[in-house]
Amino acid sequence: MEKRSYYRTTTNGGFSTDLLLEGHPYSDVRVTDIGLRGCCVRLPASSAQYLKDQAPIDNLLLSGAQDDLYALKARVAWHDQPKAGQGTWIKAGVEFLETPAACAREIRELLAEDMSSWDH
């Protein structure tokens, strides 16, 4: 089991992102989980060649659950390697380098909501 330093929660389709990776644009990318320090995104397997060496992500635009749009500085922290028979998608971890206060507030609220459901 993976051990993280920071808690993340599943987004259930509440967040998506547009990004520019090594000059290649990706639109309406699904965010599978999110936390204050980063998120996990689902990218086409063909993008793996641009994910090497903790590549910087330019123009990361995160669409929040309230349809707010946040511009973040980020980098690739890790990524799956495409494998035969895996399908057309891979996951990549994104580390936020700078997060606007309003975006951090929305993520904190989502995390608090998720954690409060553990008590029930």
Biopython code that builds the backbone (N, CA, C, O; Angstrom):
import numpy as np
from Bio.PDB.StructureBuilder import StructureBuilder

atoms = [
    (1, "MET", "N", (0.832, -1.172, 0.000)),
    (1, "MET", "CA", (0.000, 0.000, 0.000)),
    (1, "MET", "C", (0.884, 1.245, 0.000)),
    (1, "MET", "O", (1.886, 1.306, 0.713)),
    (2, "GLU", "N", (0.510, 2.219, -0.793)),
    (2, "GLU", "CA", (1.270, 3.463, -0.895)),
    (2, "GLU", "C", (1.089, 4.291, 0.372)),
    (2, "GLU", "O", (-0.023, 4.400, 0.890)),
    (3, "LYS", "N", (2.168, 4.870, 0.870)),
    (3, "LYS", "CA", (2.103, 5.716, 2.051)),
    (3, "LYS", "C", (2.427, 7.140, 1.616)),
    (3, "LYS", "O", (3.514, 7.414, 1.107)),
    (4, "ARG", "N", (1.474, 8.040, 1.822)),
    (4, "ARG", "CA", (1.667, 9.423, 1.425)),
    (4, "ARG", "C", (1.916, 10.294, 2.640)),
    (4, "ARG", "O", (1.465, 9.985, 3.743)),
    (5, "SER", "N", (2.628, 11.373, 2.434)),
    (5, "SER", "CA", (2.857, 12.341, 3.500)),
    (5, "SER", "C", (1.648, 13.260, 3.680)),
    (5, "SER", "O", (1.443, 13.816, 4.759)),
    (6, "TYR", "N", (0.852, 13.416, 2.630)),
    (6, "TYR", "CA", (-0.282, 14.319, 2.654)),
    (6, "TYR", "C", (-1.526, 13.584, 2.187)),
    (6, "TYR", "O", (-1.482, 12.812, 1.228)),
    (7, "TYR", "N", (-2.628, 13.828, 2.868)),
    (7, "TYR", "CA", (-3.887, 13.171, 2.559)),
    (7, "TYR", "C", (-4.449, 13.661, 1.226)),
    (7, "TYR", "O", (-4.363, 14.844, 0.896)),
    (8, "ARG", "N", (-5.020, 12.736, 0.475)),
    (8, "ARG", "CA", (-5.740, 13.055, -0.760)),
    (8, "ARG", "C", (-7.105, 12.398, -0.702)),
    (8, "ARG", "O", (-7.315, 11.442, 0.045)),
    (9, "THR", "N", (-8.028, 12.917, -1.492)),
    (9, "THR", "CA", (-9.359, 12.346, -1.573)),
    (9, "THR", "C", (-9.742, 12.151, -3.035)),
    (9, "THR", "O", (-9.269, 12.868, -3.916)),
    (10, "THR", "N", (-10.594, 11.185, -3.273)),
    (10, "THR", "CA", (-11.095, 10.941, -4.625)),
    (10, "THR", "C", (-11.984, 12.107, -5.027)),
    (10, "THR", "O", (-12.754, 12.616, -4.212)),
    (11, "THR", "N", (-11.883, 12.525, -6.259)),
    (11, "THR", "CA", (-12.644, 13.699, -6.695)),
    (11, "THR", "C", (-14.024, 13.367, -7.243)),
    (11, "THR", "O", (-14.890, 14.241, -7.291)),
    (12, "ASN", "N", (-14.249, 12.128, -7.656)),
    (12, "ASN", "CA", (-15.548, 11.746, -8.230)),
    (12, "ASN", "C", (-15.995, 12.706, -9.328)),
    (12, "ASN", "O", (-17.167, 13.074, -9.407)),
    (13, "GLY", "N", (-15.050, 13.103, -10.166)),
    (13, "GLY", "CA", (-15.380, 13.958, -11.308)),
    (13, "GLY", "C", (-15.526, 15.427, -10.973)),
    (13, "GLY", "O", (-15.926, 16.213, -11.831)),
    (14, "GLY", "N", (-15.210, 15.823, -9.735)),
    (14, "GLY", "CA", (-15.385, 17.215, -9.333)),
    (14, "GLY", "C", (-14.324, 18.161, -9.852)),
    (14, "GLY", "O", (-14.537, 19.373, -9.871)),
    (15, "PHE", "N", (-13.189, 17.637, -10.273)),
    (15, "PHE", "CA", (-12.103, 18.478, -10.771)),
    (15, "PHE", "C", (-11.620, 17.951, -12.122)),
    (15, "PHE", "O", (-11.600, 16.745, -12.368)),
    (16, "SER", "N", (-11.239, 18.874, -12.977)),
    (16, "SER", "CA", (-10.565, 18.520, -14.224)),
    (16, "SER", "C", (-9.499, 19.582, -14.451)),
    (16, "SER", "O", (-9.460, 20.596, -13.753)),
    (17, "THR", "N", (-8.639, 19.343, -15.428)),
    (17, "THR", "CA", (-7.562, 20.291, -15.659)),
    (17, "THR", "C", (-7.213, 20.356, -17.141)),
    (17, "THR", "O", (-7.422, 19.405, -17.894)),
    (18, "ASP", "N", (-6.690, 21.479, -17.525)),
    (18, "ASP", "CA", (-6.057, 21.661, -18.823)),
    (18, "ASP", "C", (-4.590, 21.937, -18.506)),
    (18, "ASP", "O", (-4.279, 22.609, -17.522)),
    (19, "LEU", "N", (-3.699, 21.423, -19.333)),
    (19, "LEU", "CA", (-2.286, 21.656, -19.056)),
    (19, "LEU", "C", (-1.476, 21.615, -20.338)),
    (19, "LEU", "O", (-1.913, 21.105, -21.370)),
    (20, "LEU", "N", (-0.297, 22.165, -20.232)),
    (20, "LEU", "CA", (0.659, 22.182, -21.328)),
    (20, "LEU", "C", (1.898, 21.464, -20.825)),
    (20, "LEU", "O", (2.535, 21.901, -19.866)),
    (21, "LEU", "N", (2.237, 20.351, -21.483)),
    (21, "LEU", "CA", (3.336, 19.508, -21.043)),
    (21, "LEU", "C", (4.324, 19.363, -22.191)),
    (21, "LEU", "O", (4.021, 18.769, -23.226)),
    (22, "GLU", "N", (5.521, 19.922, -21.982)),
    (22, "GLU", "CA", (6.556, 19.894, -23.024)),
    (22, "GLU", "C", (6.011, 20.421, -24.353)),
    (22, "GLU", "O", (6.323, 19.889, -25.419)),
    (23, "GLY", "N", (5.194, 21.471, -24.275)),
    (23, "GLY", "CA", (4.644, 22.104, -25.472)),
    (23, "GLY", "C", (3.425, 21.414, -26.057)),
    (23, "GLY", "O", (2.893, 21.861, -27.073)),
    (24, "HIS", "N", (2.973, 20.332, -25.435)),
    (24, "HIS", "CA", (1.820, 19.583, -25.938)),
    (24, "HIS", "C", (0.613, 19.844, -25.035)),
    (24, "HIS", "O", (0.656, 19.550, -23.840)),
    (25, "PRO", "N", (-0.467, 20.400, -25.605)),
    (25, "PRO", "CA", (-1.647, 20.720, -24.787)),
    (25, "PRO", "C", (-2.530, 19.497, -24.536)),
    (25, "PRO", "O", (-2.701, 18.640, -25.403)),
    (26, "TYR", "N", (-3.079, 19.446, -23.334)),
    (26, "TYR", "CA", (-4.055, 18.418, -22.955)),
    (26, "TYR", "C", (-5.236, 19.145, -22.336)),
    (26, "TYR", "O", (-5.062, 19.965, -21.435)),
    (27, "SER", "N", (-6.434, 18.849, -22.817)),
    (27, "SER", "CA", (-7.640, 19.536, -22.355)),
    (27, "SER", "C", (-8.575, 18.577, -21.640)),
    (27, "SER", "O", (-8.640, 17.390, -21.959)),
    (28, "ASP", "N", (-9.290, 19.109, -20.676)),
    (28, "ASP", "CA", (-10.308, 18.375, -19.930)),
    (28, "ASP", "C", (-9.765, 17.055, -19.390)),
    (28, "ASP", "O", (-10.391, 16.005, -19.536)),
    (29, "VAL", "N", (-8.592, 17.125, -18.765)),
    (29, "VAL", "CA", (-7.930, 15.955, -18.189)),
    (29, "VAL", "C", (-8.610, 15.620, -16.861)),
    (29, "VAL", "O", (-8.829, 16.501, -16.029)),
    (30, "ARG", "N", (-8.934, 14.364, -16.671)),
    (30, "ARG", "CA", (-9.619, 13.928, -15.448)),
    (30, "ARG", "C", (-8.651, 13.897, -14.269)),
    (30, "ARG", "O", (-7.576, 13.303, -14.356)),
    (31, "VAL", "N", (-9.038, 14.539, -13.165)),
    (31, "VAL", "CA", (-8.296, 14.495, -11.907)),
    (31, "VAL", "C", (-8.938, 13.395, -11.076)),
    (31, "VAL", "O", (-10.113, 13.495, -10.722)),
    (32, "THR", "N", (-8.177, 12.337, -10.756)),
    (32, "THR", "CA", (-8.753, 11.196, -10.047)),
    (32, "THR", "C", (-8.735, 11.358, -8.536)),
    (32, "THR", "O", (-9.629, 10.867, -7.848)),
    (33, "ASP", "N", (-7.713, 12.052, -8.010)),
    (33, "ASP", "CA", (-7.692, 12.389, -6.590)),
    (33, "ASP", "C", (-6.902, 13.672, -6.407)),
    (33, "ASP", "O", (-6.104, 14.061, -7.260)),
    (34, "ILE", "N", (-7.144, 14.328, -5.262)),
    (34, "ILE", "CA", (-6.525, 15.637, -5.043)),
    (34, "ILE", "C", (-6.263, 15.849, -3.558)),
    (34, "ILE", "O", (-6.980, 15.335, -2.699)),
    (35, "GLY", "N", (-5.218, 16.618, -3.280)),
    (35, "GLY", "CA", (-4.870, 17.026, -1.924)),
    (35, "GLY", "C", (-4.245, 18.405, -1.989)),
    (35, "GLY", "O", (-4.148, 18.996, -3.064)),
    (36, "LEU", "N", (-3.826, 18.916, -0.859)),
    (36, "LEU", "CA", (-3.258, 20.259, -0.828)),
    (36, "LEU", "C", (-1.934, 20.367, -1.570)),
    (36, "LEU", "O", (-1.588, 21.445, -2.054)),
    (37, "ARG", "N", (-1.192, 19.276, -1.668)),
    (37, "ARG", "CA", (0.129, 19.321, -2.292)),
    (37, "ARG", "C", (0.167, 18.801, -3.719)),
    (37, "ARG", "O", (1.189, 18.922, -4.394)),
    (38, "GLY", "N", (-0.951, 18.216, -4.192)),
    (38, "GLY", "CA", (-0.927, 17.690, -5.549)),
    (38, "GLY", "C", (-2.170, 16.913, -5.895)),
    (38, "GLY", "O", (-3.150, 16.888, -5.151)),
    (39, "CYS", "N", (-2.101, 16.280, -7.051)),
    (39, "CYS", "CA", (-3.230, 15.494, -7.520)),
    (39, "CYS", "C", (-2.720, 14.375, -8.432)),
    (39, "CYS", "O", (-1.541, 14.320, -8.784)),
    (40, "CYS", "N", (-3.622, 13.508, -8.793)),
    (40, "CYS", "CA", (-3.323, 12.454, -9.750)),
    (40, "CYS", "C", (-4.219, 12.693, -10.958)),
    (40, "CYS", "O", (-5.419, 12.924, -10.812)),
    (41, "VAL", "N", (-3.635, 12.636, -12.142)),
    (41, "VAL", "CA", (-4.401, 12.860, -13.364)),
    (41, "VAL", "C", (-4.320, 11.634, -14.264)),
    (41, "VAL", "O", (-3.388, 10.834, -14.169)),
    (42, "ARG", "N", (-5.300, 11.504, -15.126)),
    (42, "ARG", "CA", (-5.335, 10.416, -16.098)),
    (42, "ARG", "C", (-5.048, 11.020, -17.468)),
    (42, "ARG", "O", (-5.794, 11.867, -17.958)),
    (43, "LEU", "N", (-3.956, 10.568, -18.075)),
    (43, "LEU", "CA", (-3.499, 11.108, -19.364)),
    (43, "LEU", "C", (-3.458, 10.006, -20.413)),
    (43, "LEU", "O", (-3.396, 8.823, -20.078)),
    (44, "PRO", "N", (-3.492, 10.393, -21.673)),
    (44, "PRO", "CA", (-3.321, 9.390, -22.727)),
    (44, "PRO", "C", (-1.951, 8.718, -22.593)),
    (44, "PRO", "O", (-0.965, 9.378, -22.263)),
    (45, "ALA", "N", (-1.889, 7.430, -22.842)),
    (45, "ALA", "CA", (-0.625, 6.691, -22.734)),
    (45, "ALA", "C", (0.447, 7.294, -23.632)),
    (45, "ALA", "O", (1.635, 7.199, -23.326)),
    (46, "SER", "N", (0.044, 7.904, -24.721)),
    (46, "SER", "CA", (1.016, 8.512, -25.639)),
    (46, "SER", "C", (1.746, 9.701, -25.008)),
    (46, "SER", "O", (2.771, 10.132, -25.536)),
    (47, "SER", "N", (1.251, 10.232, -23.910)),
    (47, "SER", "CA", (1.899, 11.376, -23.256)),
    (47, "SER", "C", (3.095, 10.963, -22.400)),
    (47, "SER", "O", (3.831, 11.828, -21.926)),
    (48, "ALA", "N", (3.306, 9.659, -22.190)),
    (48, "ALA", "CA", (4.374, 9.181, -21.299)),
    (48, "ALA", "C", (5.739, 9.737, -21.689)),
    (48, "ALA", "O", (6.570, 9.993, -20.818)),
    (49, "GLN", "N", (5.980, 9.926, -22.971)),
    (49, "GLN", "CA", (7.281, 10.431, -23.402)),
    (49, "GLN", "C", (7.555, 11.852, -22.905)),
    (49, "GLN", "O", (8.711, 12.275, -22.882)),
    (50, "TYR", "N", (6.527, 12.594, -22.511)),
    (50, "TYR", "CA", (6.697, 13.968, -22.033)),
    (50, "TYR", "C", (6.716, 14.068, -20.509)),
    (50, "TYR", "O", (6.851, 15.167, -19.971)),
    (51, "LEU", "N", (6.586, 12.953, -19.808)),
    (51, "LEU", "CA", (6.455, 12.962, -18.351)),
    (51, "LEU", "C", (7.770, 12.712, -17.625)),
    (51, "LEU", "O", (7.781, 12.644, -16.396)),
    (52, "LYS", "N", (8.870, 12.573, -18.343)),
    (52, "LYS", "CA", (10.156, 12.205, -17.754)),
    (52, "LYS", "C", (10.769, 13.308, -16.898)),
    (52, "LYS", "O", (10.470, 14.490, -17.065)),
    (53, "ASP", "N", (11.626, 12.892, -15.985)),
    (53, "ASP", "CA", (12.496, 13.793, -15.232)),
    (53, "ASP", "C", (11.756, 14.920, -14.521)),
    (53, "ASP", "O", (12.211, 16.064, -14.514)),
    (54, "GLN", "N", (10.616, 14.591, -13.925)),
    (54, "GLN", "CA", (9.840, 15.570, -13.167)),
    (54, "GLN", "C", (9.604, 16.840, -13.979)),
    (54, "GLN", "O", (9.873, 17.954, -13.529)),
    (55, "ALA", "N", (9.101, 16.636, -15.169)),
    (55, "ALA", "CA", (8.871, 17.723, -16.114)),
    (55, "ALA", "C", (7.980, 18.809, -15.523)),
    (55, "ALA", "O", (7.000, 18.508, -14.841)),
    (56, "PRO", "N", (8.317, 20.077, -15.784)),
    (56, "PRO", "CA", (7.428, 21.156, -15.344)),
    (56, "PRO", "C", (6.138, 21.109, -16.158)),
    (56, "PRO", "O", (6.140, 20.729, -17.328)),
    (57, "ILE", "N", (5.058, 21.496, -15.530)),
    (57, "ILE", "CA", (3.777, 21.576, -16.219)),
    (57, "ILE", "C", (3.462, 23.050, -16.373)),
    (57, "ILE", "O", (3.333, 23.778, -15.389)),
    (58, "ASP", "N", (3.340, 23.476, -17.605)),
    (58, "ASP", "CA", (3.036, 24.873, -17.894)),
    (58, "ASP", "C", (1.532, 25.037, -18.029)),
    (58, "ASP", "O", (0.835, 24.146, -18.514)),
    (59, "ASN", "N", (1.051, 26.181, -17.597)),
    (59, "ASN", "CA", (-0.360, 26.538, -17.771)),
    (59, "ASN", "C", (-1.305, 25.489, -17.203)),
    (59, "ASN", "O", (-2.266, 25.102, -17.867)),
    (60, "LEU", "N", (-1.047, 25.023, -15.981)),
    (60, "LEU", "CA", (-1.962, 24.089, -15.328)),
    (60, "LEU", "C", (-3.177, 24.884, -14.870)),
    (60, "LEU", "O", (-3.078, 25.730, -13.981)),
    (61, "LEU", "N", (-4.312, 24.607, -15.477)),
    (61, "LEU", "CA", (-5.567, 25.251, -15.107)),
    (61, "LEU", "C", (-6.461, 24.197, -14.485)),
    (61, "LEU", "O", (-6.861, 23.243, -15.151)),
    (62, "LEU", "N", (-6.773, 24.366, -13.221)),
    (62, "LEU", "CA", (-7.578, 23.407, -12.481)),
    (62, "LEU", "C", (-8.989, 23.952, -12.357)),
    (62, "LEU", "O", (-9.200, 25.035, -11.811)),
    (63, "SER", "N", (-9.957, 23.194, -12.866)),
    (63, "SER", "CA", (-11.364, 23.569, -12.745)),
    (63, "SER", "C", (-11.902, 22.936, -11.479)),
    (63, "SER", "O", (-11.913, 21.712, -11.348)),
    (64, "GLY", "N", (-12.349, 23.767, -10.544)),
    (64, "GLY", "CA", (-12.852, 23.279, -9.271)),
    (64, "GLY", "C", (-14.279, 22.791, -9.353)),
    (64, "GLY", "O", (-14.933, 22.897, -10.390)),
    (65, "ALA", "N", (-14.749, 22.257, -8.246)),
    (65, "ALA", "CA", (-16.103, 21.701, -8.168)),
    (65, "ALA", "C", (-17.162, 22.779, -8.364)),
    (65, "ALA", "O", (-18.277, 22.470, -8.783)),
    (66, "GLN", "N", (-16.843, 24.026, -8.073)),
    (66, "GLN", "CA", (-17.795, 25.133, -8.230)),
    (66, "GLN", "C", (-17.597, 25.850, -9.567)),
    (66, "GLN", "O", (-18.047, 26.983, -9.736)),
    (67, "ASP", "N", (-16.929, 25.197, -10.511)),
    (67, "ASP", "CA", (-16.614, 25.771, -11.815)),
    (67, "ASP", "C", (-15.667, 26.966, -11.736)),
    (67, "ASP", "O", (-15.580, 27.753, -12.679)),
    (68, "ASP", "N", (-14.955, 27.105, -10.609)),
    (68, "ASP", "CA", (-13.910, 28.112, -10.521)),
    (68, "ASP", "C", (-12.702, 27.588, -11.280)),
    (68, "ASP", "O", (-12.485, 26.379, -11.359)),
    (69, "LEU", "N", (-11.928, 28.492, -11.831)),
    (69, "LEU", "CA", (-10.745, 28.112, -12.597)),
    (69, "LEU", "C", (-9.517, 28.664, -11.883)),
    (69, "LEU", "O", (-9.433, 29.865, -11.624)),
    (70, "TYR", "N", (-8.559, 27.786, -11.563)),
    (70, "TYR", "CA", (-7.353, 28.176, -10.835)),
    (70, "TYR", "C", (-6.125, 27.888, -11.686)),
    (70, "TYR", "O", (-6.020, 26.822, -12.293)),
    (71, "ALA", "N", (-5.191, 28.848, -11.730)),
    (71, "ALA", "CA", (-3.914, 28.652, -12.420)),
    (71, "ALA", "C", (-2.869, 28.276, -11.371)),
    (71, "ALA", "O", (-2.673, 29.005, -10.399)),
    (72, "LEU", "N", (-2.199, 27.139, -11.568)),
    (72, "LEU", "CA", (-1.215, 26.645, -10.607)),
    (72, "LEU", "C", (0.123, 26.399, -11.294)),
    (72, "LEU", "O", (0.179, 26.115, -12.490)),
    (73, "LYS", "N", (1.191, 26.511, -10.523)),
    (73, "LYS", "CA", (2.497, 26.064, -10.979)),
    (73, "LYS", "C", (2.658, 24.650, -10.459)),
    (73, "LYS", "O", (2.336, 24.366, -9.305)),
    (74, "ALA", "N", (3.158, 23.756, -11.312)),
    (74, "ALA", "CA", (3.236, 22.349, -10.921)),
    (74, "ALA", "C", (4.335, 21.645, -11.701)),
    (74, "ALA", "O", (4.928, 22.191, -12.631)),
    (75, "ARG", "N", (4.586, 20.392, -11.276)),
    (75, "ARG", "CA", (5.531, 19.538, -11.990)),
    (75, "ARG", "C", (5.049, 18.102, -11.873)),
    (75, "ARG", "O", (4.249, 17.770, -10.998)),
    (76, "VAL", "N", (5.542, 17.261, -12.760)),
    (76, "VAL", "CA", (5.249, 15.836, -12.707)),
    (76, "VAL", "C", (6.083, 15.236, -11.582)),
    (76, "VAL", "O", (7.302, 15.407, -11.559)),
    (77, "ALA", "N", (5.443, 14.537, -10.649)),
    (77, "ALA", "CA", (6.158, 13.914, -9.541)),
    (77, "ALA", "C", (6.457, 12.440, -9.835)),
    (77, "ALA", "O", (7.509, 11.934, -9.444)),
    (78, "TRP", "N", (5.543, 11.751, -10.516)),
    (78, "TRP", "CA", (5.701, 10.341, -10.884)),
    (78, "TRP", "C", (4.723, 10.045, -12.014)),
    (78, "TRP", "O", (3.803, 10.819, -12.277)),
    (79, "HIS", "N", (4.936, 8.920, -12.672)),
    (79, "HIS", "CA", (3.987, 8.506, -13.706)),
    (79, "HIS", "C", (4.095, 7.008, -13.945)),
    (79, "HIS", "O", (5.142, 6.393, -13.740)),
    (80, "ASP", "N", (2.985, 6.447, -14.384)),
    (80, "ASP", "CA", (2.969, 5.045, -14.790)),
    (80, "ASP", "C", (3.753, 4.891, -16.086)),
    (80, "ASP", "O", (3.885, 5.836, -16.864)),
    (81, "GLN", "N", (4.257, 3.717, -16.300)),
    (81, "GLN", "CA", (4.856, 3.369, -17.585)),
    (81, "GLN", "C", (3.794, 2.648, -18.402)),
    (81, "GLN", "O", (3.148, 1.730, -17.897)),
    (82, "PRO", "N", (3.602, 3.045, -19.647)),
    (82, "PRO", "CA", (2.619, 2.325, -20.464)),
    (82, "PRO", "C", (3.048, 0.870, -20.643)),
    (82, "PRO", "O", (4.221, 0.577, -20.872)),
    (83, "LYS", "N", (2.079, -0.030, -20.534)),
    (83, "LYS", "CA", (2.355, -1.456, -20.688)),
    (83, "LYS", "C", (1.424, -2.027, -21.739)),
    (83, "LYS", "O", (0.309, -1.540, -21.928)),
    (84, "ALA", "N", (1.884, -3.053, -22.416)),
    (84, "ALA", "CA", (1.046, -3.713, -23.416)),
    (84, "ALA", "C", (-0.232, -4.205, -22.748)),
    (84, "ALA", "O", (-0.188, -4.806, -21.675)),
    (85, "GLY", "N", (-1.348, -3.952, -23.375)),
    (85, "GLY", "CA", (-2.626, -4.401, -22.857)),
    (85, "GLY", "C", (-3.192, -3.520, -21.755)),
    (85, "GLY", "O", (-4.272, -3.806, -21.238)),
    (86, "GLN", "N", (-2.481, -2.446, -21.380)),
    (86, "GLN", "CA", (-2.919, -1.577, -20.298)),
    (86, "GLN", "C", (-4.073, -0.684, -20.729)),
    (86, "GLN", "O", (-4.839, -0.215, -19.889)),
    (87, "GLY", "N", (-4.201, -0.452, -21.995)),
    (87, "GLY", "CA", (-5.223, 0.470, -22.467)),
    (87, "GLY", "C", (-4.603, 1.757, -22.939)),
    (87, "GLY", "O", (-3.395, 1.840, -23.158)),
    (88, "THR", "N", (-5.433, 2.752, -23.092)),
    (88, "THR", "CA", (-4.978, 4.008, -23.679)),
    (88, "THR", "C", (-4.666, 5.078, -22.646)),
    (88, "THR", "O", (-4.340, 6.204, -23.020)),
    (89, "TRP", "N", (-4.756, 4.759, -21.345)),
    (89, "TRP", "CA", (-4.563, 5.764, -20.306)),
    (89, "TRP", "C", (-3.458, 5.366, -19.327)),
    (89, "TRP", "O", (-3.233, 4.183, -19.074)),
    (90, "ILE", "N", (-2.774, 6.374, -18.781)),
    (90, "ILE", "CA", (-1.836, 6.177, -17.687)),
    (90, "ILE", "C", (-2.125, 7.244, -16.630)),
    (90, "ILE", "O", (-2.758, 8.261, -16.913)),
    (91, "LYS", "N", (-1.653, 6.996, -15.416)),
    (91, "LYS", "CA", (-1.814, 7.973, -14.353)),
    (91, "LYS", "C", (-0.487, 8.685, -14.118)),
    (91, "LYS", "O", (0.590, 8.112, -14.286)),
    (92, "ALA", "N", (-0.597, 9.944, -13.725)),
    (92, "ALA", "CA", (0.588, 10.733, -13.379)),
    (92, "ALA", "C", (0.292, 11.532, -12.125)),
    (92, "ALA", "O", (-0.796, 12.087, -11.968)),
    (93, "GLY", "N", (1.271, 11.586, -11.234)),
    (93, "GLY", "CA", (1.151, 12.408, -10.036)),
    (93, "GLY", "C", (1.669, 13.801, -10.331)),
    (93, "GLY", "O", (2.732, 13.968, -10.929)),
    (94, "VAL", "N", (0.913, 14.792, -9.909)),
    (94, "VAL", "CA", (1.263, 16.191, -10.128)),
    (94, "VAL", "C", (1.514, 16.842, -8.770)),
    (94, "VAL", "O", (0.664, 16.785, -7.882)),
    (95, "GLU", "N", (2.667, 17.450, -8.616)),
    (95, "GLU", "CA", (2.979, 18.181, -7.391)),
    (95, "GLU", "C", (2.732, 19.660, -7.638)),
    (95, "GLU", "O", (3.263, 20.237, -8.587)),
    (96, "PHE", "N", (1.917, 20.274, -6.773)),
    (96, "PHE", "CA", (1.669, 21.707, -6.875)),
    (96, "PHE", "C", (2.861, 22.445, -6.282)),
    (96, "PHE", "O", (3.273, 22.154, -5.159)),
    (97, "LEU", "N", (3.415, 23.392, -7.022)),
    (97, "LEU", "CA", (4.531, 24.194, -6.535)),
    (97, "LEU", "C", (4.037, 25.505, -5.948)),
    (97, "LEU", "O", (4.636, 26.041, -5.015)),
    (98, "GLU", "N", (2.940, 26.021, -6.497)),
    (98, "GLU", "CA", (2.273, 27.218, -5.978)),
    (98, "GLU", "C", (0.779, 27.008, -6.165)),
    (98, "GLU", "O", (0.320, 26.652, -7.250)),
    (99, "THR", "N", (0.022, 27.234, -5.091)),
    (99, "THR", "CA", (-1.428, 27.045, -5.135)),
    (99, "THR", "C", (-2.101, 28.335, -4.688)),
    (99, "THR", "O", (-1.830, 28.812, -3.587)),
    (100, "PRO", "N", (-2.971, 28.911, -5.511)),
    (100, "PRO", "CA", (-3.701, 30.119, -5.095)),
    (100, "PRO", "C", (-4.529, 29.838, -3.834)),
    (100, "PRO", "O", (-5.024, 28.727, -3.642)),
    (101, "ALA", "N", (-4.671, 30.851, -2.988)),
    (101, "ALA", "CA", (-5.378, 30.696, -1.710)),
    (101, "ALA", "C", (-6.798, 30.177, -1.902)),
    (101, "ALA", "O", (-7.234, 29.307, -1.148)),
    (102, "ALA", "N", (-7.525, 30.684, -2.884)),
    (102, "ALA", "CA", (-8.911, 30.240, -3.097)),
    (102, "ALA", "C", (-8.965, 28.765, -3.482)),
    (102, "ALA", "O", (-9.879, 28.050, -3.073)),
    (103, "CYS", "N", (-8.002, 28.314, -4.256)),
    (103, "CYS", "CA", (-7.930, 26.902, -4.651)),
    (103, "CYS", "C", (-7.624, 26.040, -3.430)),
    (103, "CYS", "O", (-8.264, 25.008, -3.224)),
    (104, "ALA", "N", (-6.658, 26.450, -2.626)),
    (104, "ALA", "CA", (-6.308, 25.702, -1.417)),
    (104, "ALA", "C", (-7.503, 25.620, -0.480)),
    (104, "ALA", "O", (-7.727, 24.584, 0.147)),
    (105, "ARG", "N", (-8.274, 26.699, -0.375)),
    (105, "ARG", "CA", (-9.467, 26.705, 0.475)),
    (105, "ARG", "C", (-10.490, 25.680, -0.018)),
    (105, "ARG", "O", (-11.060, 24.937, 0.781)),
    (106, "GLU", "N", (-10.719, 25.639, -1.326)),
    (106, "GLU", "CA", (-11.677, 24.675, -1.884)),
    (106, "GLU", "C", (-11.208, 23.236, -1.645)),
    (106, "GLU", "O", (-12.015, 22.367, -1.315)),
    (107, "ILE", "N", (-9.920, 22.987, -1.809)),
    (107, "ILE", "CA", (-9.386, 21.638, -1.570)),
    (107, "ILE", "C", (-9.512, 21.273, -0.095)),
    (107, "ILE", "O", (-9.890, 20.149, 0.233)),
    (108, "ARG", "N", (-9.193, 22.229, 0.813)),
    (108, "ARG", "CA", (-9.331, 21.967, 2.252)),
    (108, "ARG", "C", (-10.772, 21.605, 2.607)),
    (108, "ARG", "O", (-11.009, 20.688, 3.393)),
    (109, "GLU", "N", (-11.732, 22.326, 2.028)),
    (109, "GLU", "CA", (-13.139, 22.041, 2.295)),
    (109, "GLU", "C", (-13.514, 20.644, 1.813)),
    (109, "GLU", "O", (-14.246, 19.925, 2.493)),
    (110, "LEU", "N", (-13.020, 20.264, 0.654)),
    (110, "LEU", "CA", (-13.287, 18.930, 0.112)),
    (110, "LEU", "C", (-12.669, 17.857, 1.014)),
    (110, "LEU", "O", (-13.304, 16.841, 1.295)),
    (111, "LEU", "N", (-11.447, 18.079, 1.461)),
    (111, "LEU", "CA", (-10.780, 17.117, 2.341)),
    (111, "LEU", "C", (-11.513, 16.992, 3.676)),
    (111, "LEU", "O", (-11.688, 15.887, 4.190)),
    (112, "ALA", "N", (-11.942, 18.126, 4.238)),
    (112, "ALA", "CA", (-12.665, 18.112, 5.516)),
    (112, "ALA", "C", (-13.983, 17.364, 5.380)),
    (112, "ALA", "O", (-14.366, 16.595, 6.261)),
    (113, "GLU", "N", (-14.667, 17.596, 4.272)),
    (113, "GLU", "CA", (-15.932, 16.909, 3.998)),
    (113, "GLU", "C", (-15.707, 15.397, 3.919)),
    (113, "GLU", "O", (-16.480, 14.615, 4.472)),
    (114, "ASP", "N", (-14.652, 15.004, 3.233)),
    (114, "ASP", "CA", (-14.341, 13.594, 3.086)),
    (114, "ASP", "C", (-13.989, 12.971, 4.439)),
    (114, "ASP", "O", (-14.466, 11.884, 4.765)),
    (115, "MET", "N", (-13.168, 13.647, 5.213)),
    (115, "MET", "CA", (-12.757, 13.124, 6.513)),
    (115, "MET", "C", (-13.935, 13.026, 7.476)),
    (115, "MET", "O", (-13.996, 12.105, 8.291)),
    (116, "SER", "N", (-14.869, 13.971, 7.387)),
    (116, "SER", "CA", (-16.029, 13.934, 8.294)),
    (116, "SER", "C", (-16.928, 12.752, 7.994)),
    (116, "SER", "O", (-17.647, 12.286, 8.878)),
    (117, "SER", "N", (-16.902, 12.261, 6.774)),
    (117, "SER", "CA", (-17.734, 11.098, 6.413)),
    (117, "SER", "C", (-17.184, 9.812, 7.036)),
    (117, "SER", "O", (-17.897, 8.810, 7.090)),
    (118, "TRP", "N", (-15.946, 9.816, 7.500)),
    (118, "TRP", "CA", (-15.363, 8.641, 8.136)),
    (118, "TRP", "C", (-16.041, 8.335, 9.471)),
    (118, "TRP", "O", (-16.067, 7.187, 9.915)),
    (119, "ASP", "N", (-16.587, 9.370, 10.104)),
    (119, "ASP", "CA", (-17.215, 9.202, 11.418)),
    (119, "ASP", "C", (-18.587, 8.539, 11.344)),
    (119, "ASP", "O", (-19.150, 8.161, 12.371)),
    (120, "HIS", "N", (-19.119, 8.398, 10.153)),
    (120, "HIS", "CA", (-20.488, 7.880, 10.023)),
    (120, "HIS", "C", (-20.518, 6.447, 9.583)),
    (120, "HIS", "O", (-21.595, 5.871, 9.428)),
]
sb = StructureBuilder()
sb.init_structure("model")
sb.init_model(0)
sb.init_chain("A")
sb.init_seg("    ")
for serial, (resi, resn, name, xyz) in enumerate(atoms, 1):
    if name == "N":
        sb.init_residue(resn, " ", resi, " ")
    sb.init_atom(name, np.array(xyz, "f"), 0.0, 1.0, " ", f" {name:<3s}", serial, name[0])
structure = sb.get_structure()
